[in-house]
Amino acid sequence: MDSRARHAFAFLIAAQAAHSVEECVFGLYDVLAPARFVSGLFSQDPATGFMIGNVLIVLAGAASYVFHIRRPHPSERAFAWFWTALEFGNGCGHCLFALLAGGYFPGVGTAPVLLAVSSYLAVRLIRSRHATGSRFTG
């Protein structure tokens, strides 16, 4: 991975943190059954449980950056592709739910950032693969 891809990955995790804040503030756990389920895994209070779940997601992304992305690591591309796909899907999902709801849906405000950064990271990963001639490892 090149330095631009590494920086994009860090920005993607920061975008997820902002996205998580939006979801918590606007109560995604109140309008989406899977979010309610996740909330219940961590607390009987939906808001608290959802916040804990989102903190864990952001921490997992930060740990991926620190241990696998920040410096060259054999698994960096696999981790980068995993998070790229996850966040692209997350952004698409929120946009779809907003379209189906016919208006605002918690998380749709930051979804375009997730889509843009994950798309940029995908392009960087593809370019770096072609530039080095390496095989896809993730």
C-alpha positions in Angstrom: 0.0 0.0 0.0 1.2 3.5 -0.7 1.1 6.4 1.8 -2.1 7.9 0.2 -3.9 4.6 0.8 -2.7 4.5 4.4 -3.9 8.1 5.0 -7.2 7.3 3.3 -7.6 4.3 5.6 -7.1 6.5 8.7 -9.6 9.0 7.3 -12.1 6.2 6.6 -11.9 5.2 10.3 -12.3 8.8 11.3 -15.4 9.0 9.0 -16.8 6.0 10.7 -16.4 7.6 14.0 -18.3 10.7 12.8 -20.9 8.3 11.3 -21.2 6.5 14.6 -21.8 9.8 16.4 -24.6 10.7 14.0 -26.2 7.3 14.4 -26.1 7.6 18.2 -27.4 11.2 18.3 -30.3 10.5 15.9 -31.2 7.2 17.4 -30.6 4.6 14.7 -31.4 2.0 17.4 -34.9 3.3 17.5 -35.7 2.8 13.8 -33.6 -0.2 12.7 -34.2 -3.7 14.2 -30.6 -4.9 13.7 -29.4 -1.8 15.5 -31.8 -2.6 18.4 -30.5 -6.2 18.5 -26.8 -5.0 18.7 -27.8 -2.5 21.4 -29.3 -5.3 23.5 -26.0 -7.3 23.3 -24.3 -4.6 25.4 -26.9 -3.0 27.6 -30.6 -3.0 28.5 -30.6 0.7 27.6 -30.7 0.9 23.8 -28.8 4.2 23.6 -26.0 2.9 25.9 -25.7 -0.4 24.2 -25.6 1.1 20.7 -23.0 3.6 21.8 -20.8 0.8 23.2 -21.2 -1.2 20.0 -20.2 1.8 17.9 -17.2 2.5 20.1 -16.1 -1.1 19.6 -16.4 -0.8 15.8 -14.3 2.4 15.8 -11.7 0.8 18.1 -11.5 -2.2 15.8 -10.8 0.1 12.9 -8.2 2.1 14.9 -6.5 -1.2 15.9 -6.5 -2.3 12.3 -4.8 0.9 11.4 -2.2 0.8 14.2 -1.3 -2.9 13.9 -1.8 -3.7 10.1 -2.0 -0.5 8.0 0.2 2.3 9.5 3.4 0.4 8.7 3.8 -2.3 6.0 2.4 -5.6 7.2 1.6 -8.8 5.2 -2.1 -8.5 6.0 -2.5 -4.8 5.3 -4.3 -5.3 2.0 -6.8 -7.8 3.5 -7.6 -5.4 6.3 -7.9 -2.5 4.0 -10.2 -4.3 1.6 -12.3 -5.6 4.5 -12.9 -2.1 5.9 -13.3 -0.6 2.4 -16.1 -3.1 1.6 -17.7 -2.7 5.0 -17.8 1.0 4.9 -18.9 1.2 1.3 -21.8 -1.2 2.1 -22.6 0.8 5.2 -22.8 4.0 3.2 -25.0 2.4 0.5 -27.3 0.9 3.1 -27.9 4.3 4.8 -28.6 5.9 1.4 -31.0 3.1 0.5 -32.9 3.4 3.9 -33.2 7.1 3.4 -34.7 6.6 -0.1 -37.1 4.0 1.2 -38.1 6.3 4.2 -38.6 9.2 1.8 -36.4 11.5 4.0 -33.8 11.6 6.6 -32.6 8.3 8.1 -30.0 8.3 10.9 -26.6 8.0 9.4 -27.4 9.3 5.9 -25.7 12.6 6.6 -22.3 11.1 6.9 -22.9 8.2 4.5 -21.6 10.1 1.4 -18.3 10.6 3.2 -18.1 6.8 3.8 -18.9 6.2 0.1 -16.3 8.8 -1.1 -13.5 7.7 1.1 -14.1 4.0 0.7 -14.2 4.5 -3.1 -11.0 6.5 -3.1 -9.3 3.8 -1.0 -10.5 1.1 -3.3 -9.0 3.0 -6.3 -5.7 3.4 -4.4 -5.6 -0.3 -3.5 -6.2 -1.3 -7.1 -3.6 1.2 -8.4 -1.0 0.0 -5.9 -1.7 -3.6 -6.9 -1.2 -2.8 -10.6 1.9 -0.7 -9.9 3.6 -3.4 -8.0 2.3 -6.3 -10.1 1.3 -8.1 -6.9 -1.6 -10.5 -6.7 -4.7 -9.7 -4.8 -4.3 -10.7 -1.2 -7.5 -9.7 0.3 
